[in-house]
Amino acid sequence: MNASTESQPSTSLDGLKWVVIILLLAGAVVGNYIFTEESVLLRAIAIVISVVVAGLIAMQTEKGRTAVAFAKESRTEVRKVVWPTRQEAIQTTAIVLVVTAIMSVLLWGLDSVLFWVVGFITGLKV
């Protein structure tokens, strides 16, 4: 994050905006339960509209602007990632599967040996 987004003070209307956002989202949830007789499509559209409006209002707050800036910076960083080729991904997956199988056999053997030792010491057989 750059220093310009971290040092901006919060405005007094941000609290009111967050109250409106919470009311919109709560209204969407409550409305979905109240209007169960209505079409699922209509209820889904109403919920999507409520969430979009709440998101647009949230983007007008200081935390929202910070989140948008973070998302833009994250997108830029993801573009810089060098993704593995298909063959590299398959080879890495095969290595992980083989090592997992080897470790499971080793842990099973260690568990069996310890079970036998404890049974031998205590004289209990299961």
C-alpha positions in Angstrom: 0.0 0.0 0.0 1.2 3.5 -0.6 1.3 6.1 2.1 -1.4 8.3 0.5 -4.2 5.8 1.1 -3.1 5.1 4.7 -2.9 8.7 5.9 -6.3 10.0 4.8 -8.6 10.8 7.8 -12.1 9.3 8.0 -15.1 11.6 7.4 -18.0 12.0 9.8 -20.4 10.6 7.2 -18.7 7.3 7.0 -20.5 6.0 10.1 -23.9 7.0 8.6 -22.9 5.3 5.3 -22.1 2.1 7.2 -25.4 2.2 9.0 -27.2 2.5 5.6 -25.1 -0.4 4.2 -26.0 -2.6 7.1 -29.7 -1.7 6.8 -29.6 -2.4 3.1 -28.1 -5.8 3.6 -30.3 -6.7 6.6 -33.3 -5.6 4.6 -32.3 -7.9 1.7 -32.1 -10.9 4.1 -35.3 -10.0 5.9 -37.1 -9.3 2.7 -36.0 -12.6 1.3 -37.7 -14.4 4.2 -40.8 -12.2 4.2 -41.5 -12.5 0.5 -41.2 -16.3 0.2 -44.4 -16.4 -1.9 -42.7 -14.2 -4.6 -40.7 -15.7 -7.4 -37.2 -16.8 -6.6 -36.0 -14.8 -9.6 -37.5 -11.6 -8.3 -36.1 -12.1 -4.8 -32.6 -12.9 -6.3 -32.7 -9.7 -8.4 -33.7 -7.7 -5.4 -30.9 -9.2 -3.3 -28.4 -8.5 -6.1 -29.5 -4.9 -6.4 -29.3 -4.4 -2.7 -25.8 -5.9 -2.5 -24.7 -3.7 -5.5 -26.1 -0.5 -4.0 -24.5 -1.4 -0.6 -21.2 -2.0 -2.4 -21.4 1.3 -4.2 -22.1 3.1 -1.0 -19.3 1.2 0.7 -16.9 2.3 -2.0 -17.6 5.9 -1.0 -16.3 5.4 2.5 -12.6 5.7 3.4 -12.3 2.0 4.1 -14.0 1.2 0.8 -11.6 3.4 -1.1 -8.7 1.7 0.7 -10.2 -1.7 -0.2 -10.6 -0.7 -3.9 -7.0 0.6 -4.0 -5.8 -2.7 -2.4 -7.7 -4.7 -5.0 -6.2 -2.7 -7.8 -2.7 -3.2 -6.4 -3.4 -6.9 -5.9 -4.5 -7.3 -9.5 -1.3 -5.7 -10.6 0.8 -8.1 -8.5 -1.1 -11.1 -9.8 -0.2 -10.1 -13.3 3.4 -10.3 -12.4 3.2 -13.9 -11.2 4.9 -16.5 -13.4 2.4 -19.4 -13.5 3.8 -22.9 -14.0 3.3 -24.8 -17.2 0.9 -27.7 -17.3 3.8 -30.2 -17.2 5.4 -28.4 -14.2 2.0 -28.5 -12.4 1.6 -32.2 -13.1 5.1 -33.1 -12.0 4.8 -31.1 -8.8 1.4 -32.8 -8.1 3.0 -36.2 -8.7 5.8 -35.4 -6.3 3.4 -34.3 -3.6 1.3 -37.5 -4.0 4.4 -39.7 -3.9 5.9 -38.0 -0.8 2.4 -38.1 0.9 2.2 -41.9 0.2 5.7 -42.5 1.5 5.1 -40.4 4.7 1.8 -42.2 5.3 3.5 -45.6 5.1 6.3 -44.4 7.4 3.8 -43.0 10.0 1.7 -46.2 9.8 4.9 -48.3 10.4 6.0 -46.1 13.3 2.5 -46.3 14.8 2.5 -50.1 14.5 5.9 -50.3 16.1 5.0 -48.0 19.0 1.7 -49.9 19.5 3.6 -53.2 19.7 6.2 -51.7 22.1 3.5 -50.3 24.4 1.6 -53.6 24.3 4.8 -55.5 25.1 5.6 -53.2 28.1 2.1 -53.1 29.5 1.3 -56.7 28.7 -2.0 -55.7 27.0 -3.0 -57.2 23.7 -5.7 -55.8 21.5 
